[in-house]
Amino acid sequence: MVDKNIKKQEILDAFQFRHATKRFNPKKKISDDDFQFVLDAGRLSPSSIGLEPWVFLIVQNMTLREKLREVSWGAQGQLSTASHFVVILARTDVRYDSDYVVDQMTKVKKMPIDIFQNAQVRYKSFQESDLPMLDNNRALYDWSCRQTYIALGNMMTTAALIGIDSCPIEGFDYQAVNSILDKEGLLEDGNLRVSVMAAFGYREENPKRPKTRRELNQIVKWVH
C-alpha cells in the first residue's frame, strides 16, 4: 500500500515543479504514452451535470501554429517550441434540450429515457432560474468555459507529476482564433468556440525566481 505521506509530498512537489513555461526545448518531445496519460486526466475530469462540454484540439501542424501565433501575444515562445499545443474548445450547444445534451445523457451516461426526462426538468430550471443563461448564448458558452478550466488544471497537474512542463494561455485575440479555427473546419459549425490554450513540453531553462504564493492564512477562512 502506498504511504499517504509520501503521495502527499509527491503531489506538493509537482505543484512546486510546475511553472508557466514560456519557452520549451524544441528537441525534447513528449512520448505518445505520456501525452495520452495527460489527455486521459482531462477526459476524466468532472463537469457540471456531467456534460463534458469540451474538445481538446491538439495542434501539431506548424503552419496552423504560426497562424495562431500571429494573433496570440501570450503564446509567442510556446507555439514555436512546445512539444504539444492544446486549444481547449468549449461547447456552445449545452442548452438542456439540445441534441448534444440528449446524446450525452442517454448514450454516453446511459441514463434511461424516463429518468432523463425527469432530470431534464431540473436542468431547465437550473439554466432558466438558478444560473440564468437561456436568454443569452454567451452565458451558455461561459458556463462551458468554466468547466474546461477544471480539465485544464487536471491536465497540467498530471503533466507535472511525471515531469512534463506546461503553460496555460489566455493571451490571444479570441475572435481571430475562432475565425482561424472556423476556416479550418474545426468548430462544428459554431457548436464549439475557443476557451483557453495550453502548451506542454520540457523547459528550456529553469525559472529564474522561486515560486511565491500567499500564505494559507491569507486566503482561507473557516466558517464554523
BANUSE-748794 format. One line per field, with one value per residue: residue in three letters; z, x, y of N, C-alpha, C in turn. Coordinates in steps of 0.05 Angstrom, whole numbers. Layout:
r c(ALA ...)
n_c3 c(Z ...)
n_c1 c(X ...)
n_c2 c(Y ...)
ca_c3 c(Z ...)
ca_c1 c(X ...)
ca_c2 c(Y ...)
c_c3 c(Z ...)
c_c1 c(X ...)
c_c2 c(Y ...)
This chain:
r c(MET VAL ASP LYS ASN ILE LYS LYS GLN GLU ILE LEU ASP ALA PHE GLN PHE ARG HIS ALA THR LYS ARG PHE ASN PRO LYS LYS LYS ILE SER ASP ASP ASP PHE GLN PHE VAL LEU ASP ALA GLY ARG LEU SER PRO SER SER ILE GLY LEU GLU PRO TRP VAL PHE LEU ILE VAL GLN ASN MET THR LEU ARG GLU LYS LEU ARG GLU VAL SER TRP GLY ALA GLN GLY GLN LEU SER THR ALA SER HIS PHE VAL VAL ILE LEU ALA ARG THR ASP VAL ARG TYR ASP SER ASP TYR VAL VAL ASP GLN MET THR LYS VAL LYS LYS MET PRO ILE ASP ILE PHE GLN ASN ALA GLN VAL ARG TYR LYS SER PHE GLN GLU SER ASP LEU PRO MET LEU ASP ASN ASN ARG ALA LEU TYR ASP TRP SER CYS ARG GLN THR TYR ILE ALA LEU GLY ASN MET MET THR THR ALA ALA LEU ILE GLY ILE ASP SER CYS PRO ILE GLU GLY PHE ASP TYR GLN ALA VAL ASN SER ILE LEU ASP LYS GLU GLY LEU LEU GLU ASP GLY ASN LEU ARG VAL SER VAL MET ALA ALA PHE GLY TYR ARG GLU GLU ASN PRO LYS ARG PRO LYS THR ARG ARG GLU LEU ASN GLN ILE VAL LYS TRP VAL HIS)
n_c3 c(0 -16 17 49 64 34 -18 -14 -9 -59 -93 -75 -88 -144 -154 -137 -175 -224 -269 -306 -365 -412 -457 -491 -496 -560 -581 -548 -541 -519 -501 -537 -503 -453 -464 -476 -427 -400 -429 -416 -363 -370 -397 -358 -322 -277 -292 -296 -284 -311 -365 -398 -432 -474 -522 -538 -575 -609 -632 -677 -726 -758 -792 -780 -727 -732 -755 -711 -675 -694 -675 -622 -569 -520 -528 -556 -550 -537 -577 -619 -598 -563 -547 -551 -568 -542 -557 -521 -532 -520 -513 -544 -551 -505 -482 -444 -474 -520 -577 -566 -509 -499 -525 -495 -444 -451 -485 -474 -417 -407 -387 -371 -412 -388 -338 -353 -376 -331 -304 -339 -331 -284 -302 -338 -303 -273 -313 -328 -283 -234 -248 -289 -359 -406 -439 -463 -506 -498 -444 -438 -466 -434 -387 -403 -413 -361 -343 -374 -351 -306 -328 -353 -309 -285 -325 -328 -276 -275 -316 -292 -250 -275 -293 -336 -368 -371 -396 -384 -427 -439 -467 -522 -585 -583 -620 -669 -665 -664 -715 -747 -734 -748 -804 -815 -808 -756 -715 -712 -740 -708 -659 -625 -590 -578 -514 -478 -481 -480 -470 -476 -456 -449 -406 -428 -397 -326 -279 -263 -214 -148 -134 -111 -66 -33 38 70 112 94 53 66 98 153 168 221)
n_c1 c(17 10 46 12 33 79 56 27 69 93 54 53 105 101 68 102 143 118 112 95 115 152 184 200 243 255 275 262 213 148 129 84 54 59 34 -17 -33 -36 -78 -119 -127 -151 -197 -223 -240 -284 -348 -400 -463 -444 -433 -387 -367 -328 -274 -211 -164 -110 -57 -12 6 51 43 -9 0 33 -3 -37 0 8 -35 -35 -12 6 30 77 129 116 84 119 155 135 125 74 15 -44 -110 -164 -230 -295 -361 -419 -469 -502 -552 -607 -643 -617 -590 -539 -538 -579 -557 -510 -529 -564 -537 -481 -476 -514 -566 -630 -687 -734 -717 -681 -715 -742 -699 -685 -723 -704 -654 -670 -694 -649 -618 -652 -668 -636 -581 -583 -585 -609 -629 -586 -536 -482 -477 -486 -443 -401 -411 -397 -343 -323 -322 -283 -236 -229 -214 -167 -134 -128 -100 -52 -31 -26 11 55 65 92 137 131 129 87 41 -11 -53 -82 -75 -92 -124 -189 -232 -204 -176 -218 -239 -196 -195 -246 -245 -213 -247 -258 -294 -344 -388 -402 -416 -375 -327 -266 -236 -191 -119 -63 4 50 109 180 219 262 298 310 265 278 266 244 183 128 75 14 6 -29 -63 -77 -113 -151 -212 -245 -310 -347)
n_c2 c(-24 45 95 146 196 200 201 249 286 279 301 354 368 365 409 449 443 455 508 568 557 591 584 524 466 452 406 364 317 298 233 189 156 182 231 215 198 248 271 235 249 298 281 251 288 324 354 403 375 332 341 345 388 399 400 375 403 384 416 404 416 458 501 518 530 574 611 618 638 690 718 712 739 721 672 670 648 595 571 560 525 486 417 394 426 452 470 486 474 500 477 504 487 472 476 454 422 409 373 354 351 314 268 262 249 205 168 168 174 136 141 121 136 155 171 209 247 266 288 327 367 389 407 446 483 498 523 563 592 585 593 637 631 621 661 682 670 676 668 614 593 614 586 534 544 551 499 476 495 464 415 432 447 397 369 397 390 334 327 353 318 276 300 335 397 456 507 550 589 650 696 719 737 727 727 727 678 642 652 633 579 564 570 528 488 467 478 455 478 523 502 497 537 574 566 566 561 514 497 444 409 406 445 498 524 532 564 633 654 635 599 636 647 669 662 607 625 674 668 631 621 598 574 562)
ca_c3 c(0 -19 41 44 67 10 -40 -10 -16 -88 -105 -69 -104 -171 -155 -136 -200 -246 -273 -332 -382 -435 -480 -486 -511 -583 -588 -530 -547 -500 -514 -542 -479 -432 -470 -474 -398 -394 -441 -400 -339 -378 -404 -334 -304 -272 -305 -286 -292 -327 -394 -413 -454 -484 -542 -535 -602 -607 -657 -683 -753 -753 -807 -764 -703 -739 -757 -684 -662 -703 -661 -594 -557 -497 -536 -576 -547 -533 -602 -637 -585 -547 -559 -557 -563 -540 -556 -509 -542 -503 -528 -542 -553 -479 -472 -432 -493 -545 -586 -552 -482 -501 -532 -473 -421 -457 -498 -461 -389 -407 -370 -383 -423 -369 -317 -366 -379 -305 -298 -358 -318 -265 -318 -348 -281 -267 -333 -331 -258 -214 -261 -314 -382 -430 -456 -471 -516 -487 -417 -442 -473 -410 -369 -413 -409 -333 -339 -387 -334 -289 -344 -357 -284 -281 -345 -321 -252 -283 -330 -272 -234 -289 -302 -361 -364 -384 -392 -392 -443 -446 -482 -551 -596 -584 -646 -690 -663 -673 -744 -759 -730 -764 -832 -816 -804 -731 -695 -714 -748 -687 -634 -608 -591 -562 -486 -468 -494 -462 -483 -460 -466 -429 -404 -440 -374 -301 -272 -250 -187 -135 -134 -88 -62 -7 59 73 130 80 33 76 120 163 178 239)
ca_c1 c(0 26 46 -3 50 96 40 21 93 97 36 62 129 93 59 126 157 103 111 86 139 150 197 206 264 242 286 252 185 133 123 55 42 57 14 -43 -38 -45 -105 -138 -133 -172 -222 -236 -246 -312 -360 -427 -482 -431 -436 -362 -371 -302 -258 -182 -154 -81 -47 16 12 66 31 -31 11 42 -26 -46 20 5 -57 -33 11 15 40 97 150 106 74 140 174 122 122 46 0 -72 -130 -187 -254 -318 -386 -439 -495 -507 -578 -618 -657 -601 -583 -515 -544 -594 -539 -492 -543 -576 -519 -455 -481 -532 -588 -656 -701 -754 -702 -670 -737 -746 -675 -686 -738 -686 -634 -683 -697 -623 -609 -671 -672 -614 -558 -597 -568 -624 -634 -561 -519 -456 -477 -484 -414 -385 -415 -380 -314 -315 -317 -258 -214 -225 -198 -141 -119 -121 -80 -26 -21 -18 36 77 71 110 160 126 123 63 35 -38 -51 -107 -66 -96 -148 -208 -246 -186 -170 -242 -240 -176 -204 -271 -236 -201 -269 -254 -312 -370 -409 -409 -421 -350 -311 -242 -238 -164 -98 -43 27 63 136 202 230 289 315 295 256 298 258 229 154 117 45 5 4 -56 -80 -86 -132 -170 -229 -262 -336 -356)
ca_c2 c(0 69 112 170 220 201 210 278 301 277 319 381 372 370 437 466 440 467 537 576 555 609 571 496 455 441 380 344 312 281 207 185 144 202 251 202 199 275 274 220 265 317 267 241 310 329 377 408 355 311 347 343 407 406 385 381 404 382 429 397 428 482 523 527 542 601 628 624 655 717 731 703 752 706 646 674 628 568 559 551 507 465 390 391 451 444 491 473 486 497 473 525 474 458 481 430 406 407 346 345 343 289 247 258 237 179 149 167 167 113 147 113 159 166 185 234 267 278 304 350 388 401 421 470 502 508 542 584 607 584 607 645 632 613 684 694 649 680 656 585 589 620 563 513 552 546 471 469 501 441 396 445 444 368 362 409 376 307 330 359 294 259 315 349 425 466 536 558 614 665 720 717 750 705 728 719 650 628 654 615 551 560 567 501 468 454 487 441 497 541 488 499 562 571 574 571 545 504 486 423 401 406 472 503 532 533 591 650 661 613 603 651 647 679 641 596 641 699 662 612 629 576 582 540)
c_c3 c(0 7 34 45 44 -14 -38 -17 -46 -102 -100 -85 -133 -174 -153 -162 -223 -246 -301 -352 -408 -460 -472 -503 -536 -591 -570 -534 -525 -515 -517 -517 -457 -439 -470 -444 -390 -405 -426 -375 -346 -384 -379 -314 -300 -287 -294 -299 -311 -357 -411 -437 -467 -507 -539 -563 -600 -633 -660 -711 -749 -769 -792 -739 -709 -743 -730 -670 -669 -688 -631 -580 -533 -503 -556 -574 -547 -560 -620 -625 -570 -562 -568 -549 -564 -540 -545 -519 -523 -521 -523 -542 -528 -467 -464 -452 -520 -552 -571 -524 -481 -506 -509 -450 -428 -470 -484 -431 -385 -388 -383 -390 -404 -347 -328 -368 -353 -298 -315 -346 -299 -280 -328 -327 -273 -287 -336 -307 -240 -224 -288 -338 -408 -449 -466 -480 -504 -459 -419 -448 -449 -390 -377 -408 -381 -329 -351 -369 -313 -303 -348 -332 -280 -300 -337 -296 -259 -298 -311 -256 -248 -303 -328 -354 -379 -381 -402 -406 -448 -463 -512 -559 -600 -611 -669 -689 -672 -703 -758 -757 -746 -793 -836 -812 -778 -709 -697 -720 -725 -660 -615 -612 -572 -533 -476 -483 -473 -478 -464 -472 -443 -430 -417 -418 -349 -295 -258 -222 -175 -136 -109 -89 -36 12 61 90 117 60 42 99 128 174 195 248)
c_c1 c(18 23 33 15 69 81 34 45 99 79 45 87 122 83 82 142 144 106 103 109 134 162 205 231 252 252 275 222 173 126 92 41 39 36 -14 -52 -49 -73 -126 -146 -154 -198 -237 -244 -276 -322 -389 -447 -470 -432 -411 -363 -345 -292 -229 -170 -123 -69 -17 25 26 55 8 -21 21 19 -37 -26 17 -17 -57 -8 22 27 63 120 140 97 96 158 161 121 93 31 -30 -90 -155 -212 -277 -343 -405 -467 -502 -533 -591 -632 -643 -596 -559 -521 -560 -575 -520 -505 -553 -557 -492 -459 -501 -555 -614 -672 -721 -740 -690 -692 -744 -723 -675 -702 -721 -665 -646 -686 -670 -614 -627 -672 -647 -589 -568 -578 -584 -630 -609 -542 -491 -454 -474 -455 -396 -387 -398 -350 -305 -308 -290 -234 -209 -207 -170 -123 -110 -99 -53 -14 -11 8 60 85 91 132 156 117 98 60 6 -36 -78 -100 -68 -122 -169 -223 -229 -180 -195 -245 -221 -186 -229 -264 -224 -222 -268 -274 -340 -393 -420 -416 -398 -338 -287 -248 -211 -144 -79 -20 40 90 156 216 258 308 298 286 277 292 242 199 145 86 39 4 -25 -74 -88 -108 -154 -186 -247 -288 -347 -385)
c_c2 c(25 86 139 195 223 211 240 295 301 298 348 388 378 399 456 466 456 498 544 578 572 598 542 488 441 414 357 341 294 255 205 175 165 223 240 202 227 280 259 235 286 304 258 263 313 353 379 389 334 316 344 362 417 389 394 380 405 393 423 407 455 506 535 541 570 620 636 642 684 732 723 715 737 679 648 653 600 556 548 530 484 438 386 417 445 470 477 489 481 495 496 512 458 466 454 411 403 378 336 335 317 265 241 242 209 159 146 159 145 117 138 138 171 181 211 255 281 297 329 373 403 418 447 491 514 529 566 603 608 599 616 647 627 636 696 671 651 667 626 577 593 597 540 519 546 517 463 475 479 421 406 441 415 359 372 396 348 308 335 335 275 275 330 378 434 496 541 585 626 690 717 731 728 704 719 689 634 629 635 586 545 555 539 480 454 461 476 461 514 528 488 526 559 581 583 554 534 491 466 416 400 433 474 511 533 561 607 657 638 620 617 650 659 656 632 614 668 693 642 623 606 587 559 545)
